[in-house]
Amino acid sequence: MSPSDAHATVGDEALVLIAELQAKPGLGDTLQRELQALVAATLTEPGCLGLALHRSSDDPDLLLIYERWRSRAALATHVDLPHTRDFFARSPQWLAAEVRLRRFGLQLPAA
């Protein structure tokens, strides 16, 4: 995923993103540290409803981020912030492939 890919959503409703990040062999710990710093900064953003970082129990070089955003605009703001741009600028040294990104509408429980 490039940062601009995150803009490709429909409407301005709340959304969920699931990002899979495959580290180069043996660089899972490094990628995890870098992602932890990114997650900490992202959680302070007003449009972020929540973020969770996960690591595969089968592949130590595979990480997943589950993200919840208030709106498409909030995600667009996130993508343009220095900590996000910096992560993506440096990520080729750790990533084995492009980030696999999936978007979902955030379904709220019925009242």
trRosetta pair geometry for C-beta under 8 A, 3 or more apart (Angstrom, degrees):
i j d omega theta_ij theta_ji phi_ij phi_ji
1 5 4.5 -125 -156 61 84 143
1 6 6.9 70 172 -50 127 81
1 19 6.7 -78 12 -131 149 108
1 98 5.9 132 -11 169 38 95
1 99 3.7 -53 20 72 98 104
1 100 7.3 -162 -35 -56 100 5
1 101 4.3 65 -80 -22 140 127
2 5 5.2 115 54 -14 66 100
2 88 7.0 93 -152 -169 53 139
2 98 7.7 -44 -40 -145 66 116
3 6 6.2 -44 -171 15 47 113
3 79 4.4 137 -177 -168 99 101
3 80 7.6 127 161 -68 135 46
3 84 6.4 110 -117 142 123 110
3 85 6.6 -12 -63 -98 162 63
3 88 5.2 -116 -46 -13 102 171
4 7 5.7 -40 -170 16 55 117
4 8 7.9 62 142 -29 67 95
4 79 7.3 125 -79 167 31 145
5 8 5.8 -44 -168 12 49 117
5 101 6.0 133 123 47 126 149
6 9 7.7 -11 166 -27 51 106
6 17 7.0 -8 -133 -106 97 155
6 75 5.5 -141 155 160 111 113
6 76 7.4 176 108 -87 100 48
6 78 7.6 -83 133 81 154 105
6 79 4.9 -178 64 -78 133 132
6 101 6.9 -106 -86 -169 71 159
7 72 7.5 76 -151 -177 54 99
7 75 7.4 174 -92 110 46 105
7 76 5.5 61 -106 -101 91 94
7 79 6.7 -92 -51 30 86 165
8 103 7.7 -156 93 -13 77 152
9 15 5.8 -56 -151 -77 149 170
9 72 4.8 -159 75 -110 125 110
9 75 7.0 71 0 59 144 151
9 103 5.5 -154 -105 -167 96 157
11 72 6.8 163 100 -22 45 133
12 71 4.9 13 176 -164 81 108
12 72 4.8 -99 -118 28 58 106
12 73 6.0 20 -144 -16 112 96
13 71 6.9 -151 133 -120 6 69
13 72 7.7 46 39 -23 41 93
13 105 6.1 15 97 -143 131 96
13 106 7.0 -157 140 38 96 90
14 49 6.9 28 -150 -19 118 152
14 68 7.2 9 178 -178 106 86
14 69 6.5 175 -155 91 63 56
14 70 5.8 -54 -105 -154 87 27
14 71 6.5 -52 -83 -71 47 48
14 105 7.6 84 84 -171 66 61
14 106 3.8 -54 113 42 104 138
14 108 7.8 74 55 -49 141 101
15 68 7.7 178 95 -150 39 49
15 69 5.2 -8 61 59 80 102
15 71 7.6 73 6 -145 93 18
15 72 6.7 59 0 -71 135 67
15 75 6.9 -32 62 -36 122 141
15 103 5.9 -11 -180 -166 127 96
15 104 6.6 150 -164 78 75 46
15 105 6.2 -60 -110 -116 73 36
15 106 5.6 -138 -93 -23 15 94
16 66 7.2 -17 -168 -171 104 80
16 67 6.7 150 -160 83 54 57
16 68 5.5 -21 -102 -100 76 68
16 69 7.6 178 -84 19 28 77
16 103 7.2 144 81 -160 54 48
16 104 4.4 -16 62 63 104 101
16 105 7.6 14 18 92 88 12
16 106 5.4 124 -31 -82 89 80
17 65 7.6 7 106 104 94 95
17 66 7.9 163 85 -157 53 36
17 67 4.3 -6 57 60 94 112
17 69 7.0 36 -5 -8 103 116
17 75 7.3 117 -30 -124 135 134
17 101 6.2 -21 -167 -162 106 95
17 102 7.1 149 -157 77 55 48
17 103 5.6 -22 -101 -101 74 67
17 104 7.7 -178 -78 22 29 74
18 64 6.7 -9 -172 -171 88 103
18 65 7.3 169 -152 83 42 54
18 66 5.8 -7 -107 -107 79 65
18 67 7.5 -168 -75 24 33 76
18 101 7.4 152 80 -153 50 46
18 102 4.7 -10 57 58 98 100
18 104 7.4 37 -8 -4 101 112
19 64 6.9 157 82 -156 52 53
19 65 4.5 0 55 52 103 99
19 67 7.0 32 -2 -4 105 116
19 99 5.2 -8 -165 178 104 119
19 100 7.0 147 -158 77 49 52
19 101 5.2 -9 -104 -101 79 76
19 102 8.0 -168 -73 24 39 64
20 62 6.9 -15 -169 -167 95 94
20 63 7.6 156 -157 86 49 46
20 64 5.4 -19 -102 -102 65 82
20 99 6.9 155 72 -166 49 64
20 100 4.2 -7 53 57 105 107
20 101 7.9 -150 24 -65 68 37
21 31 6.3 -174 129 176 125 135
21 35 7.1 176 51 -78 158 136
21 62 7.4 152 81 -156 51 47
21 63 4.8 -17 63 66 101 94
21 64 7.3 -178 20 -80 75 32
21 65 7.3 39 -8 -7 114 99
21 95 6.3 -84 -165 -112 90 103
21 99 5.4 -22 -92 -114 79 89
21 100 8.0 -155 -64 27 37 73
22 61 6.3 46 -167 129 63 95
22 62 5.6 -14 -106 -104 69 75
22 95 6.7 83 75 -158 61 73
22 96 4.6 -66 118 51 101 109
22 97 5.1 26 57 33 122 101
22 100 8.0 51 -13 -4 100 105
23 26 7.9 -123 126 67 114 32
23 27 4.3 -147 170 86 117 88
23 28 4.7 179 45 -80 148 52
23 30 7.1 139 -148 63 138 89
23 31 4.1 -133 -87 -14 122 146
23 61 4.1 -122 61 -165 96 87
23 62 7.4 -134 16 -65 81 31
23 63 7.1 57 -27 -1 102 103
23 94 5.4 -46 -135 166 89 88
23 95 6.5 -78 -113 -104 42 40
23 96 6.2 64 127 -15 19 97
24 27 4.6 43 62 18 83 131
24 61 7.2 -109 80 -159 21 135
24 94 6.2 -142 12 -173 96 36
24 95 6.9 69 -32 109 81 9
24 96 4.7 143 -86 -71 52 85
25 61 6.2 -72 -113 -70 36 163
25 96 7.3 73 -26 -83 61 132
26 61 7.1 -8 -4 -83 20 123
27 30 4.7 -48 -168 43 79 118
27 31 5.7 82 132 -24 87 98
27 61 6.5 64 58 -130 62 105
27 94 4.9 -164 146 -146 136 78
28 31 5.7 -56 -143 40 31 109
28 32 6.1 35 156 -23 66 106
28 55 7.0 94 179 -147 118 119
28 59 8.0 -179 -88 141 142 69
28 60 4.4 -177 53 138 168 77
28 61 3.9 -120 -63 -98 106 49
28 62 7.4 -28 -113 7 118 33
28 63 7.0 149 -150 -40 86 101
29 32 5.6 -53 -147 34 30 114
29 33 6.6 31 154 -19 63 103
29 60 7.8 -3 -44 160 74 112
30 33 5.9 -53 -152 33 31 110
30 34 6.5 27 153 -14 64 108
30 94 5.5 -149 106 -115 112 121
31 34 5.7 -58 -148 40 33 111
31 35 6.1 31 155 -18 68 109
31 61 7.4 83 25 -155 139 65
31 63 6.0 -161 121 2 119 138
31 94 4.6 152 -80 163 90 135
31 95 7.3 104 -108 -73 127 64
32 35 5.7 -58 -144 40 29 109
32 36 6.3 36 155 -26 64 103
32 53 7.4 123 -146 158 77 134
32 55 6.3 -6 -98 -81 125 128
32 63 6.2 172 -87 -85 76 142
33 36 5.7 -50 -148 29 30 114
33 37 6.9 28 154 -16 61 102
34 37 6.0 -55 -157 34 33 110
34 38 6.5 30 148 -16 65 107
34 87 6.5 134 164 -133 106 94
34 90 7.4 -144 -144 100 141 122
34 91 7.7 159 136 -98 150 73
34 94 6.6 -161 20 -6 151 166
35 38 5.4 -54 -146 40 38 113
35 39 6.0 41 155 -22 70 104
35 53 5.6 137 133 -128 121 137
35 63 6.1 -162 -6 141 168 158
35 65 6.8 -148 -165 -68 125 119
35 87 7.9 84 -95 -147 51 134
36 39 5.7 -51 -143 36 30 112
36 40 6.4 34 155 -22 63 104
36 53 6.6 -111 -86 32 63 170
37 40 5.8 -51 -148 32 30 113
37 41 6.7 25 156 -12 63 106
37 83 7.7 -142 136 -162 90 116
38 41 6.0 -60 -152 40 31 107
38 42 6.0 28 154 -20 67 113
38 83 6.2 158 -125 152 65 105
38 84 7.0 90 -149 -98 107 57
38 87 4.8 37 -91 -81 130 150
39 42 5.6 -59 -141 40 30 112
39 43 6.3 36 159 -28 65 104
39 51 5.2 -167 -146 119 93 136
39 53 5.3 -85 -63 -40 157 122
39 65 7.1 -158 -87 -127 109 120
40 43 6.1 -51 -150 26 26 112
40 44 7.6 25 152 -18 55 102
41 44 6.2 -60 -168 26 37 111
41 45 7.8 47 141 -33 64 96
41 81 7.8 -175 144 124 119 137
41 83 4.2 -93 124 154 162 173
42 45 5.6 -38 -166 5 48 118
42 48 5.5 130 156 -91 81 157
42 51 5.7 63 101 -32 123 161
42 67 7.9 -59 152 -124 145 116
42 78 6.4 46 -134 -146 97 118
42 83 7.3 -143 -55 99 71 131
42 84 7.4 81 -85 -72 102 99
43 48 5.9 -130 -120 108 32 146
43 50 7.9 21 -121 -132 89 34
43 51 5.8 -117 -76 32 87 117
44 48 7.8 51 53 39 24 133
45 48 4.4 87 71 -9 97 110
45 74 7.2 129 141 -174 116 96
45 77 7.1 160 -164 106 127 113
45 78 5.8 59 -176 -94 174 94
45 81 7.3 -122 -93 -34 127 160
46 70 7.7 -31 130 3 70 148
46 74 7.3 -121 92 -129 72 112
47 69 5.8 19 147 -159 98 83
47 70 4.4 -117 -154 31 71 112
47 71 6.3 -84 -149 38 119 79
47 73 7.2 -143 -114 96 152 73
47 74 2.2 -174 -179 -147 148 124
47 75 7.0 -126 129 -39 135 44
47 77 6.2 117 15 51 144 127
47 78 6.8 -120 73 -42 119 105
48 51 6.2 -27 -174 -31 123 106
48 67 7.4 -72 -140 -161 92 93
48 68 7.4 96 -173 79 58 65
48 69 6.5 -41 -110 -106 46 65
48 70 7.6 -63 -29 -12 11 92
48 74 7.0 -173 -49 161 46 124
48 78 7.0 98 -65 -87 100 132
49 68 3.9 -72 76 114 107 106
49 69 6.3 -168 9 -92 97 10
49 70 5.7 136 -46 -59 103 69
49 106 7.9 53 52 -119 159 160
50 66 7.9 -14 118 112 96 90
50 67 7.5 169 93 -153 57 39
50 68 4.4 25 50 38 88 118
51 65 6.4 -15 -166 -171 95 101
51 66 7.1 156 -155 83 44 57
51 67 5.2 1 -108 -108 83 72
51 68 7.4 -143 -64 25 49 70
52 65 7.1 158 79 -155 46 54
52 66 4.6 -3 54 53 97 104
53 63 6.6 -12 -171 -175 90 114
53 64 7.6 150 -159 82 45 49
53 65 5.5 -20 -102 -102 65 78
54 63 6.7 153 84 -162 51 63
54 64 4.5 -17 65 63 104 97
54 65 7.5 180 21 -81 76 30
54 66 7.0 44 -7 -10 115 100
55 60 6.9 17 171 -143 117 52
55 62 7.2 126 -162 86 58 58
55 63 5.3 -31 -102 -105 67 78
55 64 7.7 -175 -79 21 23 75
56 59 4.4 11 93 52 143 76
56 60 7.1 -127 73 -72 88 21
56 61 8.0 -23 45 58 119 40
56 62 3.9 23 -1 77 136 109
56 63 7.2 -117 -8 -76 82 32
56 64 7.4 93 -54 -13 80 103
58 62 7.6 -7 74 43 81 133
59 62 4.0 51 92 5 116 116
61 96 7.3 53 151 -14 128 131
68 106 6.4 84 -147 -104 95 131
69 72 7.6 93 119 -77 133 25
69 74 5.0 176 -173 88 100 116
69 75 4.6 12 -154 -60 167 96
69 78 7.4 -106 -113 -5 124 143
69 106 7.9 -157 58 -39 57 133
70 74 4.6 88 53 -17 93 158
71 74 4.7 107 54 1 74 99
71 75 7.3 -137 99 0 46 85
72 75 5.7 -56 -153 38 36 111
72 76 6.3 39 149 -22 68 105
73 76 5.5 -51 -146 35 33 114
73 77 6.5 37 153 -21 64 102
74 77 5.7 -50 -152 33 32 113
74 78 6.5 37 149 -22 63 104
75 78 5.4 -50 -151 33 35 117
75 79 6.5 38 153 -23 66 103
76 79 5.8 -50 -149 31 32 113
76 80 6.7 19 156 -9 62 111
77 80 6.1 -71 -155 43 30 104
77 81 6.7 43 151 -42 66 99
78 81 5.9 -46 -154 7 33 116
78 84 5.8 107 156 -53 68 154
79 84 5.6 -131 -138 128 27 151
79 85 7.9 81 162 -63 51 75
80 84 7.2 36 37 65 14 127
80 85 7.0 17 -160 -50 30 113
81 84 5.0 83 64 12 83 105
81 85 6.9 -161 90 -5 38 92
82 85 5.7 -60 -139 43 31 109
82 86 5.9 34 162 -23 68 109
83 86 5.8 -52 -143 36 28 114
83 87 6.6 33 156 -22 61 103
84 87 5.8 -51 -151 31 32 111
84 88 6.6 20 157 -8 65 107
85 88 6.1 -62 -149 43 30 104
85 89 6.1 33 154 -24 66 110
86 89 5.6 -55 -144 35 29 113
86 90 6.4 10 162 -4 64 111
87 90 6.3 -75 -152 46 25 97
87 91 6.0 44 154 -52 66 105
88 91 5.3 -33 -136 4 34 125
90 93 6.1 -42 175 22 69 114
90 94 7.8 38 133 2 82 104
91 94 6.0 -74 -157 47 53 96
91 95 5.0 25 161 -11 93 122
91 99 7.9 -29 166 -42 155 109
92 95 6.1 -63 -115 47 30 98
95 98 7.3 67 149 -95 138 19
95 99 7.1 -67 -135 -56 147 73
97 100 7.7 20 110 -40 116 90
